[in-house]
Amino acid sequence: MTRLVAITGVQLPFRAGSELFKALTLVSVSDQAMGKATRKVGQIIDATEKQWQLENEQTLLKKVAKASRPCVYTGLLMPRK
């Protein structure tokens, strides 16, 4: 339920969101509760995105370290004669 409240809170101001949520679900949620749910879900998403970024950076560093030789650009590639 928290996720649904947060999705509504992201889309609308909390007061309007709580009114819409009640109209759609017949469950009353205060605008303060909607704000709290929105912040909570936002913090979870932020932490997840930071973890993904860290994992991507670590994977890239491992790939660079495993490279047997660096790539060197020496100019235009010409067919061998």
C-alpha positions as CSV (number, residue, x, y, z in Angstrom):
1,M,0.0,0.0,0.0
2,T,2.9,2.3,0.8
3,R,4.1,2.1,-2.8
4,L,0.7,3.0,-4.2
5,V,0.4,6.0,-1.9
6,A,4.0,7.1,-2.9
7,I,3.3,6.8,-6.6
8,T,0.2,9.1,-6.1
9,G,2.3,11.4,-4.0
10,V,4.9,11.8,-6.7
11,Q,2.3,12.7,-9.3
12,L,0.2,15.2,-7.3
13,P,0.5,17.6,-4.4
14,F,-0.1,15.6,-1.3
15,R,-3.5,17.0,-0.5
16,A,-4.9,16.4,-4.0
17,G,-3.1,13.0,-4.1
18,S,-4.8,11.9,-0.8
19,E,-8.2,12.9,-2.2
20,L,-7.6,11.1,-5.4
21,F,-6.3,8.0,-3.6
22,K,-9.4,7.9,-1.4
23,A,-11.7,8.3,-4.4
24,L,-10.0,5.4,-6.3
25,T,-9.4,3.0,-3.4
26,L,-11.9,4.0,-0.7
27,V,-8.9,4.1,1.7
28,S,-8.4,7.4,3.5
29,V,-4.8,8.6,3.6
30,S,-3.7,11.9,5.1
31,D,-1.6,14.3,3.1
32,Q,1.1,13.9,5.9
33,A,1.1,10.1,5.5
34,M,1.3,10.5,1.7
35,G,4.4,12.7,2.1
36,K,6.0,10.3,4.5
37,A,5.4,7.3,2.2
38,T,6.7,9.3,-0.8
39,R,9.9,10.2,1.1
40,K,10.4,6.6,2.3
41,V,10.1,5.1,-1.2
42,G,12.3,7.9,-2.6
43,Q,15.0,7.0,-0.1
44,I,14.8,3.3,-1.0
45,I,15.1,4.2,-4.7
46,D,18.0,6.6,-4.1
47,A,19.9,3.9,-2.1
48,T,19.2,1.3,-4.9
49,E,20.5,3.6,-7.6
50,K,23.6,4.4,-5.6
51,Q,24.3,0.7,-5.2
52,W,23.8,0.1,-8.9
53,Q,26.2,2.9,-9.8
54,L,28.8,1.5,-7.4
55,E,28.5,-2.0,-8.9
56,N,28.8,-0.6,-12.4
57,E,31.9,1.3,-11.5
58,Q,33.5,-1.8,-9.9
59,T,32.6,-3.9,-12.9
60,L,34.2,-1.4,-15.2
61,L,37.4,-1.2,-13.1
62,K,37.6,-5.0,-13.2
63,K,37.3,-5.1,-17.0
64,V,40.0,-2.4,-17.3
65,A,42.3,-4.3,-15.0
66,K,41.8,-7.6,-16.9
67,A,42.7,-6.1,-20.2
68,S,45.8,-7.9,-21.5
69,R,47.0,-4.9,-23.5
70,P,45.8,-1.3,-23.8
71,C,44.0,-0.3,-27.0
72,V,46.2,2.1,-29.0
73,Y,44.9,4.2,-31.9
74,T,47.6,4.6,-34.5
75,G,45.6,6.4,-37.1
76,L,43.4,5.3,-40.0
77,L,43.0,1.6,-40.5
78,M,44.4,0.7,-43.9
79,P,44.1,-2.7,-45.5
80,R,47.3,-4.7,-45.6
81,K,49.0,-5.0,-49.0
